[in-house]
């Protein structure tokens, strides 16, 4: 469990960075990338990350949602470009970090 404080610190750092970056202007254009809804991905991942940061853990339902969003964020990496890709990469990183932290917290 010794890795958990470092992981939580990294989550908070990436989360604060994410909060300071505006949503990319082209990120809502589903005509170009119908398999990715960046608004939806942002909403769900941000909600889960916010809950984790505020509560220190996620319930089973949010953990499941975050896992699905993590998968979708990986798909987004293969179809988005430019600012949208960087934005989705940060969302993917946040999802990964929080999922790892949830595993560590609930392992014991």
C-alpha positions in Angstrom: 0.0 0.0 0.0 3.1 2.2 0.1 2.6 3.2 -3.6 -0.9 4.6 -2.9 0.2 8.1 -1.5 2.4 8.6 -4.6 -0.4 7.4 -6.9 -3.0 9.7 -5.2 -0.6 12.6 -5.5 -0.1 11.9 -9.3 -3.9 11.7 -9.7 -4.3 15.1 -8.0 -1.6 16.6 -10.2 -3.0 15.3 -13.5 -6.6 16.2 -12.4 -5.6 19.8 -11.6 -3.9 20.0 -15.0 -7.0 18.7 -16.7 -9.2 21.2 -14.9 -7.1 24.0 -16.2 -7.4 23.0 -19.9 -10.4 24.0 -21.9 -12.4 21.4 -23.8 -11.1 21.2 -27.3 -13.3 23.0 -29.8 -13.5 20.2 -32.3 -14.0 17.6 -29.6 -17.7 17.4 -30.0 -17.8 16.7 -33.7 -19.2 13.1 -33.9 -19.4 13.3 -37.7 -15.6 12.9 -38.1 -15.3 10.3 -35.3 -18.6 8.6 -34.7 -17.1 5.9 -32.5 -15.9 8.5 -29.9 -18.0 11.0 -28.0 -15.4 13.1 -26.2 -18.0 15.1 -24.3 -19.5 11.9 -22.9 -16.0 10.5 -22.1 -15.1 13.7 -20.4 -18.3 13.8 -18.4 -18.1 10.2 -17.1 -14.3 10.1 -16.4 -14.4 13.6 -14.8 -17.3 12.5 -12.6 -15.5 9.4 -11.4 -12.2 11.2 -10.8 -13.9 13.9 -8.9 -15.7 11.4 -6.7 -12.4 9.6 -6.1 -10.5 12.8 -5.2 -13.4 13.9 -2.9 -14.1 10.5 -1.3 -10.8 8.7 -1.5 -12.4 5.7 -3.3 -15.0 4.6 -5.8 -18.0 2.4 -5.3 -18.5 -0.7 -7.5 -20.8 1.1 -10.0 -18.4 4.0 -10.6 -15.5 1.6 -10.8 -17.3 -0.3 -13.6 -18.2 2.9 -15.4 -14.6 4.1 -15.2 -13.3 0.8 -16.5 -15.6 1.1 -19.6 -14.5 4.7 -20.1 -10.9 3.7 -19.9 -11.5 1.3 -22.7 -13.3 4.0 -24.7 -10.4 6.4 -24.1 -8.0 3.9 -25.5 -10.1 3.7 -28.6 -10.2 7.5 -28.8 -6.4 7.5 -29.0 -6.6 5.6 -32.3 -9.0 7.9 -34.0 -8.6 11.4 -32.6 -5.8 13.8 -33.6 -4.4 17.1 -32.3 -5.9 18.8 -29.3 -8.7 16.2 -29.1 -6.1 13.4 -28.9 -4.1 15.1 -26.2 -7.3 15.8 -24.2 -8.4 12.2 -24.5 -4.9 11.0 -23.6 -5.1 12.9 -20.3 -8.6 11.4 -19.6 -7.2 8.0 -20.3 -4.3 8.6 -17.9 -6.7 9.8 -15.2 -8.9 6.7 -15.6 -5.9 4.4 -15.5 -4.5 6.0 -12.4 -7.8 6.0 -10.5 -8.4 2.4 -11.4 -5.0 1.4 -10.1 -5.6 3.4 -6.9 -9.0 1.7 -6.4 -7.3 -1.7 -6.7 -4.7 -0.8 -4.2 -7.2 0.7 -1.7 -9.5 -2.3 -1.9 -6.9 -5.0 -1.9 -6.5 -4.8 1.9 
